[in-house]
Amino acid sequence: MSDQSKFLAAMQAGYQFKGDHVKIGSGMLDGEVIGEASIFLPLKTMNRHGLIAGATGTGKTKTLQMISEQLSDNMFLYY
């Protein structure tokens, strides 16, 4: 099994959640985006603390914008 296959299998197994969730992006392996390696966050955990860290220009603000948009789109689920 190739490294990419192992990576994809690990990402898919690690990001399976019951219930509603939002996609925030895809995983990277050796500097290459692997589109099939989707990264999800369960909505039920979005009221907890989190950390988005990185150097200047790495996409922290875009990540927060995406999460905010996803939460706004899914707000009806909880009201």
PyMOL Python script that loads the backbone (N, CA, C, O; Angstrom):
from pymol import cmd

cmd.read_pdbstr("""\
ATOM      1  N   MET A   1       0.857  -1.178   0.000  1.00  0.00           N
ATOM      2  CA  MET A   1       0.000   0.000   0.000  1.00  0.00           C
ATOM      3  C   MET A   1       0.901   1.239   0.000  1.00  0.00           C
ATOM      4  O   MET A   1       1.857   1.320   0.772  1.00  0.00           O
ATOM      5  N   SER A   2       0.589   2.197  -0.868  1.00  0.00           N
ATOM      6  CA  SER A   2       1.414   3.395  -0.971  1.00  0.00           C
ATOM      7  C   SER A   2       1.178   4.323   0.222  1.00  0.00           C
ATOM      8  O   SER A   2       0.200   4.184   0.957  1.00  0.00           O
ATOM      9  N   ASP A   3       2.102   5.274   0.393  1.00  0.00           N
ATOM     10  CA  ASP A   3       1.956   6.256   1.472  1.00  0.00           C
ATOM     11  C   ASP A   3       0.659   7.041   1.328  1.00  0.00           C
ATOM     12  O   ASP A   3      -0.018   7.320   2.318  1.00  0.00           O
ATOM     13  N   GLN A   4       0.312   7.400   0.083  1.00  0.00           N
ATOM     14  CA  GLN A   4      -0.906   8.172  -0.136  1.00  0.00           C
ATOM     15  C   GLN A   4      -2.137   7.347   0.228  1.00  0.00           C
ATOM     16  O   GLN A   4      -3.089   7.879   0.800  1.00  0.00           O
ATOM     17  N   SER A   5      -2.129   6.071  -0.093  1.00  0.00           N
ATOM     18  CA  SER A   5      -3.265   5.201   0.256  1.00  0.00           C
ATOM     19  C   SER A   5      -3.404   5.075   1.767  1.00  0.00           C
ATOM     20  O   SER A   5      -4.516   5.110   2.295  1.00  0.00           O
ATOM     21  N   LYS A   6      -2.279   4.929   2.465  1.00  0.00           N
ATOM     22  CA  LYS A   6      -2.305   4.850   3.928  1.00  0.00           C
ATOM     23  C   LYS A   6      -2.817   6.147   4.527  1.00  0.00           C
ATOM     24  O   LYS A   6      -3.635   6.148   5.447  1.00  0.00           O
ATOM     25  N   PHE A   7      -2.316   7.259   3.982  1.00  0.00           N
ATOM     26  CA  PHE A   7      -2.739   8.576   4.456  1.00  0.00           C
ATOM     27  C   PHE A   7      -4.240   8.758   4.262  1.00  0.00           C
ATOM     28  O   PHE A   7      -4.941   9.182   5.181  1.00  0.00           O
ATOM     29  N   LEU A   8      -4.731   8.439   3.076  1.00  0.00           N
ATOM     30  CA  LEU A   8      -6.142   8.599   2.776  1.00  0.00           C
ATOM     31  C   LEU A   8      -6.995   7.723   3.687  1.00  0.00           C
ATOM     32  O   LEU A   8      -8.024   8.173   4.189  1.00  0.00           O
ATOM     33  N   ALA A   9      -6.584   6.492   3.903  1.00  0.00           N
ATOM     34  CA  ALA A   9      -7.331   5.586   4.787  1.00  0.00           C
ATOM     35  C   ALA A   9      -7.369   6.128   6.216  1.00  0.00           C
ATOM     36  O   ALA A   9      -8.410   6.080   6.872  1.00  0.00           O
ATOM     37  N   ALA A  10      -6.235   6.645   6.699  1.00  0.00           N
ATOM     38  CA  ALA A  10      -6.175   7.196   8.057  1.00  0.00           C
ATOM     39  C   ALA A  10      -7.051   8.442   8.187  1.00  0.00           C
ATOM     40  O   ALA A  10      -7.737   8.614   9.195  1.00  0.00           O
ATOM     41  N   MET A  11      -7.032   9.307   7.177  1.00  0.00           N
ATOM     42  CA  MET A  11      -7.845  10.524   7.221  1.00  0.00           C
ATOM     43  C   MET A  11      -9.334  10.190   7.190  1.00  0.00           C
ATOM     44  O   MET A  11     -10.119  10.768   7.942  1.00  0.00           O
ATOM     45  N   GLN A  12      -9.716   9.271   6.334  1.00  0.00           N
ATOM     46  CA  GLN A  12     -11.127   8.904   6.240  1.00  0.00           C
ATOM     47  C   GLN A  12     -11.610   8.239   7.523  1.00  0.00           C
ATOM     48  O   GLN A  12     -12.738   8.473   7.956  1.00  0.00           O
ATOM     49  N   ALA A  13     -10.774   7.420   8.127  1.00  0.00           N
ATOM     50  CA  ALA A  13     -11.161   6.756   9.386  1.00  0.00           C
ATOM     51  C   ALA A  13     -11.223   7.755  10.537  1.00  0.00           C
ATOM     52  O   ALA A  13     -12.085   7.638  11.408  1.00  0.00           O
ATOM     53  N   GLY A  14     -10.335   8.721  10.552  1.00  0.00           N
ATOM     54  CA  GLY A  14     -10.263   9.670  11.658  1.00  0.00           C
ATOM     55  C   GLY A  14     -11.278  10.786  11.605  1.00  0.00           C
ATOM     56  O   GLY A  14     -11.516  11.447  12.616  1.00  0.00           O
ATOM     57  N   TYR A  15     -11.887  11.018  10.446  1.00  0.00           N
ATOM     58  CA  TYR A  15     -12.826  12.125  10.304  1.00  0.00           C
ATOM     59  C   TYR A  15     -14.229  11.650   9.962  1.00  0.00           C
ATOM     60  O   TYR A  15     -14.941  12.311   9.207  1.00  0.00           O
ATOM     61  N   GLN A  16     -14.635  10.505  10.513  1.00  0.00           N
ATOM     62  CA  GLN A  16     -16.006  10.028  10.379  1.00  0.00           C
ATOM     63  C   GLN A  16     -16.741  10.338  11.672  1.00  0.00           C
ATOM     64  O   GLN A  16     -16.321   9.927  12.754  1.00  0.00           O
ATOM     65  N   PHE A  17     -17.838  11.063  11.549  1.00  0.00           N
ATOM     66  CA  PHE A  17     -18.607  11.443  12.728  1.00  0.00           C
ATOM     67  C   PHE A  17     -20.063  11.069  12.539  1.00  0.00           C
ATOM     68  O   PHE A  17     -20.585  11.107  11.425  1.00  0.00           O
ATOM     69  N   LYS A  18     -20.707  10.711  13.621  1.00  0.00           N
ATOM     70  CA  LYS A  18     -22.155  10.547  13.599  1.00  0.00           C
ATOM     71  C   LYS A  18     -22.756  11.925  13.788  1.00  0.00           C
ATOM     72  O   LYS A  18     -22.213  12.746  14.527  1.00  0.00           O
ATOM     73  N   GLY A  19     -23.841  12.178  13.143  1.00  0.00           N
ATOM     74  CA  GLY A  19     -24.493  13.466  13.289  1.00  0.00           C
ATOM     75  C   GLY A  19     -23.988  14.477  12.274  1.00  0.00           C
ATOM     76  O   GLY A  19     -23.209  14.153  11.378  1.00  0.00           O
ATOM     77  N   ASP A  20     -24.446  15.695  12.437  1.00  0.00           N
ATOM     78  CA  ASP A  20     -24.125  16.757  11.493  1.00  0.00           C
ATOM     79  C   ASP A  20     -22.693  17.219  11.648  1.00  0.00           C
ATOM     80  O   ASP A  20     -22.162  17.302  12.756  1.00  0.00           O
ATOM     81  N   HIS A  21     -22.080  17.518  10.523  1.00  0.00           N
ATOM     82  CA  HIS A  21     -20.700  17.988  10.520  1.00  0.00           C
ATOM     83  C   HIS A  21     -20.495  18.920   9.325  1.00  0.00           C
ATOM     84  O   HIS A  21     -21.308  18.952   8.401  1.00  0.00           O
ATOM     85  N   VAL A  22     -19.404  19.671   9.359  1.00  0.00           N
ATOM     86  CA  VAL A  22     -19.072  20.578   8.266  1.00  0.00           C
ATOM     87  C   VAL A  22     -17.679  20.245   7.749  1.00  0.00           C
ATOM     88  O   VAL A  22     -16.787  19.859   8.505  1.00  0.00           O
ATOM     89  N   LYS A  23     -17.520  20.406   6.442  1.00  0.00           N
ATOM     90  CA  LYS A  23     -16.215  20.185   5.819  1.00  0.00           C
ATOM     91  C   LYS A  23     -15.440  21.493   5.846  1.00  0.00           C
ATOM     92  O   LYS A  23     -15.957  22.535   5.444  1.00  0.00           O
ATOM     93  N   ILE A  24     -14.209  21.438   6.318  1.00  0.00           N
ATOM     94  CA  ILE A  24     -13.403  22.663   6.352  1.00  0.00           C
ATOM     95  C   ILE A  24     -12.205  22.601   5.410  1.00  0.00           C
ATOM     96  O   ILE A  24     -11.447  23.567   5.318  1.00  0.00           O
ATOM     97  N   GLY A  25     -12.022  21.496   4.717  1.00  0.00           N
ATOM     98  CA  GLY A  25     -10.916  21.420   3.775  1.00  0.00           C
ATOM     99  C   GLY A  25     -10.500  19.991   3.499  1.00  0.00           C
ATOM    100  O   GLY A  25     -11.246  19.042   3.740  1.00  0.00           O
ATOM    101  N   SER A  26      -9.278  19.865   2.983  1.00  0.00           N
ATOM    102  CA  SER A  26      -8.706  18.564   2.653  1.00  0.00           C
ATOM    103  C   SER A  26      -7.314  18.453   3.241  1.00  0.00           C
ATOM    104  O   SER A  26      -6.644  19.460   3.472  1.00  0.00           O
ATOM    105  N   GLY A  27      -6.883  17.230   3.482  1.00  0.00           N
ATOM    106  CA  GLY A  27      -5.564  16.982   4.046  1.00  0.00           C
ATOM    107  C   GLY A  27      -4.457  17.170   3.027  1.00  0.00           C
ATOM    108  O   GLY A  27      -4.696  17.127   1.820  1.00  0.00           O
ATOM    109  N   MET A  28      -3.246  17.379   3.520  1.00  0.00           N
ATOM    110  CA  MET A  28      -2.066  17.518   2.670  1.00  0.00           C
ATOM    111  C   MET A  28      -1.047  16.460   3.047  1.00  0.00           C
ATOM    112  O   MET A  28      -0.846  16.160   4.224  1.00  0.00           O
ATOM    113  N   LEU A  29      -0.411  15.904   2.035  1.00  0.00           N
ATOM    114  CA  LEU A  29       0.652  14.927   2.220  1.00  0.00           C
ATOM    115  C   LEU A  29       1.840  15.361   1.388  1.00  0.00           C
ATOM    116  O   LEU A  29       1.736  15.486   0.168  1.00  0.00           O
ATOM    117  N   ASP A  30       2.960  15.590   2.034  1.00  0.00           N
ATOM    118  CA  ASP A  30       4.192  16.026   1.355  1.00  0.00           C
ATOM    119  C   ASP A  30       3.970  17.270   0.498  1.00  0.00           C
ATOM    120  O   ASP A  30       4.485  17.367  -0.616  1.00  0.00           O
ATOM    121  N   GLY A  31       3.190  18.231   1.034  1.00  0.00           N
ATOM    122  CA  GLY A  31       2.960  19.494   0.344  1.00  0.00           C
ATOM    123  C   GLY A  31       1.920  19.433  -0.761  1.00  0.00           C
ATOM    124  O   GLY A  31       1.707  20.431  -1.448  1.00  0.00           O
ATOM    125  N   GLU A  32       1.267  18.296  -0.953  1.00  0.00           N
ATOM    126  CA  GLU A  32       0.264  18.125  -1.991  1.00  0.00           C
ATOM    127  C   GLU A  32      -1.112  17.928  -1.351  1.00  0.00           C
ATOM    128  O   GLU A  32      -1.270  17.104  -0.450  1.00  0.00           O
ATOM    129  N   VAL A  33      -2.100  18.683  -1.818  1.00  0.00           N
ATOM    130  CA  VAL A  33      -3.464  18.542  -1.315  1.00  0.00           C
ATOM    131  C   VAL A  33      -4.051  17.239  -1.847  1.00  0.00           C
ATOM    132  O   VAL A  33      -4.007  16.965  -3.047  1.00  0.00           O
ATOM    133  N   ILE A  34      -4.596  16.450  -0.944  1.00  0.00           N
ATOM    134  CA  ILE A  34      -5.253  15.197  -1.319  1.00  0.00           C
ATOM    135  C   ILE A  34      -6.757  15.444  -1.207  1.00  0.00           C
ATOM    136  O   ILE A  34      -7.313  15.396  -0.110  1.00  0.00           O
ATOM    137  N   GLY A  35      -7.406  15.705  -2.320  1.00  0.00           N
ATOM    138  CA  GLY A  35      -8.813  16.096  -2.345  1.00  0.00           C
ATOM    139  C   GLY A  35      -9.758  15.110  -1.690  1.00  0.00           C
ATOM    140  O   GLY A  35     -10.780  15.504  -1.129  1.00  0.00           O
ATOM    141  N   GLU A  36      -9.422  13.826  -1.756  1.00  0.00           N
ATOM    142  CA  GLU A  36     -10.292  12.807  -1.170  1.00  0.00           C
ATOM    143  C   GLU A  36     -10.162  12.736   0.349  1.00  0.00           C
ATOM    144  O   GLU A  36     -10.982  12.102   1.013  1.00  0.00           O
ATOM    145  N   ALA A  37      -9.139  13.381   0.900  1.00  0.00           N
ATOM    146  CA  ALA A  37      -8.886  13.341   2.352  1.00  0.00           C
ATOM    147  C   ALA A  37      -9.585  14.521   3.027  1.00  0.00           C
ATOM    148  O   ALA A  37      -8.936  15.449   3.511  1.00  0.00           O
ATOM    149  N   SER A  38     -10.893  14.468   3.051  1.00  0.00           N
ATOM    150  CA  SER A  38     -11.693  15.578   3.588  1.00  0.00           C
ATOM    151  C   SER A  38     -11.537  15.698   5.095  1.00  0.00           C
ATOM    152  O   SER A  38     -11.440  14.700   5.809  1.00  0.00           O
ATOM    153  N   ILE A  39     -11.514  16.951   5.567  1.00  0.00           N
ATOM    154  CA  ILE A  39     -11.427  17.266   6.988  1.00  0.00           C
ATOM    155  C   ILE A  39     -12.790  17.796   7.432  1.00  0.00           C
ATOM    156  O   ILE A  39     -13.288  18.779   6.884  1.00  0.00           O
ATOM    157  N   PHE A  40     -13.380  17.146   8.414  1.00  0.00           N
ATOM    158  CA  PHE A  40     -14.692  17.522   8.909  1.00  0.00           C
ATOM    159  C   PHE A  40     -14.620  17.910  10.386  1.00  0.00           C
ATOM    160  O   PHE A  40     -13.761  17.428  11.124  1.00  0.00           O
ATOM    161  N   LEU A  41     -15.529  18.781  10.803  1.00  0.00           N
ATOM    162  CA  LEU A  41     -15.714  19.111  12.213  1.00  0.00           C
ATOM    163  C   LEU A  41     -17.164  18.823  12.572  1.00  0.00           C
ATOM    164  O   LEU A  41     -18.072  19.279  11.877  1.00  0.00           O
ATOM    165  N   PRO A  42     -17.396  18.074  13.649  1.00  0.00           N
ATOM    166  CA  PRO A  42     -18.782  17.832  14.060  1.00  0.00           C
ATOM    167  C   PRO A  42     -19.396  19.109  14.636  1.00  0.00           C
ATOM    168  O   PRO A  42     -18.772  19.799  15.442  1.00  0.00           O
ATOM    169  N   LEU A  43     -20.615  19.413  14.217  1.00  0.00           N
ATOM    170  CA  LEU A  43     -21.275  20.633  14.692  1.00  0.00           C
ATOM    171  C   LEU A  43     -21.482  20.633  16.200  1.00  0.00           C
ATOM    172  O   LEU A  43     -21.439  21.693  16.826  1.00  0.00           O
ATOM    173  N   LYS A  44     -21.705  19.477  16.789  1.00  0.00           N
ATOM    174  CA  LYS A  44     -21.979  19.435  18.225  1.00  0.00           C
ATOM    175  C   LYS A  44     -20.758  19.834  19.063  1.00  0.00           C
ATOM    176  O   LYS A  44     -20.900  20.087  20.259  1.00  0.00           O
ATOM    177  N   THR A  45     -19.582  19.897  18.472  1.00  0.00           N
ATOM    178  CA  THR A  45     -18.379  20.289  19.221  1.00  0.00           C
ATOM    179  C   THR A  45     -17.968  21.735  18.956  1.00  0.00           C
ATOM    180  O   THR A  45     -16.926  22.174  19.443  1.00  0.00           O
ATOM    181  N   MET A  46     -18.751  22.467  18.207  1.00  0.00           N
ATOM    182  CA  MET A  46     -18.348  23.816  17.819  1.00  0.00           C
ATOM    183  C   MET A  46     -18.559  24.856  18.910  1.00  0.00           C
ATOM    184  O   MET A  46     -18.262  26.032  18.700  1.00  0.00           O
ATOM    185  N   ASN A  47     -19.062  24.451  20.066  1.00  0.00           N
ATOM    186  CA  ASN A  47     -19.203  25.386  21.182  1.00  0.00           C
ATOM    187  C   ASN A  47     -18.059  25.224  22.178  1.00  0.00           C
ATOM    188  O   ASN A  47     -18.164  25.686  23.314  1.00  0.00           O
ATOM    189  N   ARG A  48     -16.990  24.588  21.778  1.00  0.00           N
ATOM    190  CA  ARG A  48     -15.832  24.357  22.642  1.00  0.00           C
ATOM    191  C   ARG A  48     -14.649  25.183  22.168  1.00  0.00           C
ATOM    192  O   ARG A  48     -14.696  25.813  21.111  1.00  0.00           O
ATOM    193  N   HIS A  49     -13.607  25.170  22.951  1.00  0.00           N
ATOM    194  CA  HIS A  49     -12.405  25.907  22.595  1.00  0.00           C
ATOM    195  C   HIS A  49     -11.700  25.248  21.419  1.00  0.00           C
ATOM    196  O   HIS A  49     -11.793  24.037  21.221  1.00  0.00           O
ATOM    197  N   GLY A  50     -11.004  26.052  20.652  1.00  0.00           N
ATOM    198  CA  GLY A  50     -10.227  25.551  19.532  1.00  0.00           C
ATOM    199  C   GLY A  50      -9.023  26.444  19.308  1.00  0.00           C
ATOM    200  O   GLY A  50      -8.945  27.544  19.855  1.00  0.00           O
ATOM    201  N   LEU A  51      -8.105  25.979  18.518  1.00  0.00           N
ATOM    202  CA  LEU A  51      -6.904  26.744  18.212  1.00  0.00           C
ATOM    203  C   LEU A  51      -6.637  26.656  16.722  1.00  0.00           C
ATOM    204  O   LEU A  51      -6.583  25.566  16.153  1.00  0.00           O
ATOM    205  N   ILE A  52      -6.471  27.803  16.101  1.00  0.00           N
ATOM    206  CA  ILE A  52      -6.048  27.875  14.710  1.00  0.00           C
ATOM    207  C   ILE A  52      -4.766  28.676  14.718  1.00  0.00           C
ATOM    208  O   ILE A  52      -4.778  29.883  14.956  1.00  0.00           O
ATOM    209  N   ALA A  53      -3.664  28.005  14.458  1.00  0.00           N
ATOM    210  CA  ALA A  53      -2.352  28.644  14.537  1.00  0.00           C
ATOM    211  C   ALA A  53      -1.593  28.443  13.235  1.00  0.00           C
ATOM    212  O   ALA A  53      -1.833  27.481  12.506  1.00  0.00           O
ATOM    213  N   GLY A  54      -0.689  29.344  12.955  1.00  0.00           N
ATOM    214  CA  GLY A  54       0.143  29.228  11.767  1.00  0.00           C
ATOM    215  C   GLY A  54       0.873  30.522  11.511  1.00  0.00           C
ATOM    216  O   GLY A  54       0.577  31.558  12.106  1.00  0.00           O
ATOM    217  N   ALA A  55       1.828  30.440  10.618  1.00  0.00           N
ATOM    218  CA  ALA A  55       2.619  31.613  10.247  1.00  0.00           C
ATOM    219  C   ALA A  55       1.772  32.561   9.397  1.00  0.00           C
ATOM    220  O   ALA A  55       0.690  32.197   8.937  1.00  0.00           O
ATOM    221  N   THR A  56       2.267  33.753   9.199  1.00  0.00           N
ATOM    222  CA  THR A  56       1.608  34.747   8.367  1.00  0.00           C
ATOM    223  C   THR A  56       1.377  34.170   6.973  1.00  0.00           C
ATOM    224  O   THR A  56       2.280  33.599   6.362  1.00  0.00           O
ATOM    225  N   GLY A  57       0.141  34.334   6.484  1.00  0.00           N
ATOM    226  CA  GLY A  57      -0.166  33.907   5.122  1.00  0.00           C
ATOM    227  C   GLY A  57      -0.504  32.442   4.949  1.00  0.00           C
ATOM    228  O   GLY A  57      -0.554  31.956   3.819  1.00  0.00           O
ATOM    229  N   THR A  58      -0.738  31.722   6.041  1.00  0.00           N
ATOM    230  CA  THR A  58      -1.013  30.288   5.924  1.00  0.00           C
ATOM    231  C   THR A  58      -2.495  29.952   5.870  1.00  0.00           C
ATOM    232  O   THR A  58      -2.850  28.783   5.719  1.00  0.00           O
ATOM    233  N   GLY A  59      -3.372  30.951   5.990  1.00  0.00           N
ATOM    234  CA  GLY A  59      -4.795  30.696   5.826  1.00  0.00           C
ATOM    235  C   GLY A  59      -5.618  30.668   7.094  1.00  0.00           C
ATOM    236  O   GLY A  59      -6.723  30.127   7.093  1.00  0.00           O
ATOM    237  N   LYS A  60      -5.112  31.236   8.175  1.00  0.00           N
ATOM    238  CA  LYS A  60      -5.869  31.229   9.436  1.00  0.00           C
ATOM    239  C   LYS A  60      -7.179  31.995   9.292  1.00  0.00           C
ATOM    240  O   LYS A  60      -8.228  31.501   9.707  1.00  0.00           O
ATOM    241  N   THR A  61      -7.136  33.171   8.722  1.00  0.00           N
ATOM    242  CA  THR A  61      -8.337  33.987   8.560  1.00  0.00           C
ATOM    243  C   THR A  61      -9.325  33.300   7.633  1.00  0.00           C
ATOM    244  O   THR A  61     -10.520  33.276   7.924  1.00  0.00           O
ATOM    245  N   LYS A  62      -8.860  32.746   6.535  1.00  0.00           N
ATOM    246  CA  LYS A  62      -9.735  32.020   5.606  1.00  0.00           C
ATOM    247  C   LYS A  62     -10.387  30.827   6.299  1.00  0.00           C
ATOM    248  O   LYS A  62     -11.563  30.542   6.073  1.00  0.00           O
ATOM    249  N   THR A  63      -9.634  30.138   7.134  1.00  0.00           N
ATOM    250  CA  THR A  63     -10.182  29.004   7.865  1.00  0.00           C
ATOM    251  C   THR A  63     -11.316  29.456   8.772  1.00  0.00           C
ATOM    252  O   THR A  63     -12.373  28.827   8.807  1.00  0.00           O
ATOM    253  N   LEU A  64     -11.103  30.535   9.501  1.00  0.00           N
ATOM    254  CA  LEU A  64     -12.157  31.065  10.378  1.00  0.00           C
ATOM    255  C   LEU A  64     -13.365  31.538   9.576  1.00  0.00           C
ATOM    256  O   LEU A  64     -14.504  31.356  10.007  1.00  0.00           O
ATOM    257  N   GLN A  65     -13.126  32.141   8.421  1.00  0.00           N
ATOM    258  CA  GLN A  65     -14.235  32.563   7.568  1.00  0.00           C
ATOM    259  C   GLN A  65     -15.047  31.363   7.103  1.00  0.00           C
ATOM    260  O   GLN A  65     -16.278  31.401   7.119  1.00  0.00           O
ATOM    261  N   MET A  66     -14.362  30.289   6.687  1.00  0.00           N
ATOM    262  CA  MET A  66     -15.052  29.083   6.231  1.00  0.00           C
ATOM    263  C   MET A  66     -15.869  28.463   7.353  1.00  0.00           C
ATOM    264  O   MET A  66     -17.017  28.068   7.148  1.00  0.00           O
ATOM    265  N   ILE A  67     -15.277  28.378   8.536  1.00  0.00           N
ATOM    266  CA  ILE A  67     -15.996  27.802   9.676  1.00  0.00           C
ATOM    267  C   ILE A  67     -17.223  28.649  10.007  1.00  0.00           C
ATOM    268  O   ILE A  67     -18.300  28.108  10.256  1.00  0.00           O
ATOM    269  N   SER A  68     -17.068  29.963  10.012  1.00  0.00           N
ATOM    270  CA  SER A  68     -18.194  30.864  10.306  1.00  0.00           C
ATOM    271  C   SER A  68     -19.312  30.703   9.279  1.00  0.00           C
ATOM    272  O   SER A  68     -20.488  30.666   9.642  1.00  0.00           O
ATOM    273  N   GLU A  69     -18.954  30.610   8.012  1.00  0.00           N
ATOM    274  CA  GLU A  69     -19.951  30.431   6.964  1.00  0.00           C
ATOM    275  C   GLU A  69     -20.670  29.098   7.116  1.00  0.00           C
ATOM    276  O   GLU A  69     -21.889  29.018   6.962  1.00  0.00           O
ATOM    277  N   GLN A  70     -19.905  28.051   7.418  1.00  0.00           N
ATOM    278  CA  GLN A  70     -20.511  26.733   7.596  1.00  0.00           C
ATOM    279  C   GLN A  70     -21.475  26.742   8.785  1.00  0.00           C
ATOM    280  O   GLN A  70     -22.568  26.181   8.706  1.00  0.00           O
ATOM    281  N   LEU A  71     -21.071  27.376   9.875  1.00  0.00           N
ATOM    282  CA  LEU A  71     -21.953  27.466  11.049  1.00  0.00           C
ATOM    283  C   LEU A  71     -23.206  28.254  10.727  1.00  0.00           C
ATOM    284  O   LEU A  71     -24.300  27.877  11.149  1.00  0.00           O
ATOM    285  N   SER A  72     -23.066  29.335   9.990  1.00  0.00           N
ATOM    286  CA  SER A  72     -24.217  30.146   9.606  1.00  0.00           C
ATOM    287  C   SER A  72     -25.167  29.335   8.722  1.00  0.00           C
ATOM    288  O   SER A  72     -26.383  29.394   8.900  1.00  0.00           O
ATOM    289  N   ASP A  73     -24.617  28.581   7.777  1.00  0.00           N
ATOM    290  CA  ASP A  73     -25.438  27.761   6.883  1.00  0.00           C
ATOM    291  C   ASP A  73     -26.173  26.655   7.634  1.00  0.00           C
ATOM    292  O   ASP A  73     -27.251  26.233   7.218  1.00  0.00           O
ATOM    293  N   ASN A  74     -25.599  26.188   8.732  1.00  0.00           N
ATOM    294  CA  ASN A  74     -26.172  25.076   9.482  1.00  0.00           C
ATOM    295  C   ASN A  74     -26.889  25.506  10.757  1.00  0.00           C
ATOM    296  O   ASN A  74     -27.299  24.653  11.543  1.00  0.00           O
ATOM    297  N   MET A  75     -27.049  26.789  10.975  1.00  0.00           N
ATOM    298  CA  MET A  75     -27.656  27.306  12.188  1.00  0.00           C
ATOM    299  C   MET A  75     -29.079  26.794  12.379  1.00  0.00           C
ATOM    300  O   MET A  75     -29.499  26.575  13.515  1.00  0.00           O
ATOM    301  N   PHE A  76     -29.823  26.599  11.313  1.00  0.00           N
ATOM    302  CA  PHE A  76     -31.202  26.153  11.409  1.00  0.00           C
ATOM    303  C   PHE A  76     -31.336  24.789  12.091  1.00  0.00           C
ATOM    304  O   PHE A  76     -32.412  24.460  12.590  1.00  0.00           O
ATOM    305  N   LEU A  77     -30.283  24.004  12.120  1.00  0.00           N
ATOM    306  CA  LEU A  77     -30.338  22.671  12.716  1.00  0.00           C
ATOM    307  C   LEU A  77     -30.561  22.716  14.221  1.00  0.00           C
ATOM    308  O   LEU A  77     -31.041  21.747  14.810  1.00  0.00           O
ATOM    309  N   TYR A  78     -30.217  23.832  14.840  1.00  0.00           N
ATOM    310  CA  TYR A  78     -30.260  23.906  16.291  1.00  0.00           C
ATOM    311  C   TYR A  78     -31.251  24.925  16.824  1.00  0.00           C
ATOM    312  O   TYR A  78     -31.310  25.158  18.031  1.00  0.00           O
ATOM    313  N   TYR A  79     -32.028  25.533  15.943  1.00  0.00           N
ATOM    314  CA  TYR A  79     -33.035  26.500  16.376  1.00  0.00           C
ATOM    315  C   TYR A  79     -34.385  26.155  15.810  1.00  0.00           C
ATOM    316  O   TYR A  79     -35.360  26.860  16.068  1.00  0.00           O
TER     317      TYR A  79
END
""", "prot")
cmd.dss("prot")
cmd.show_as("cartoon", "prot")
cmd.util.cbc("prot")
cmd.orient("prot")
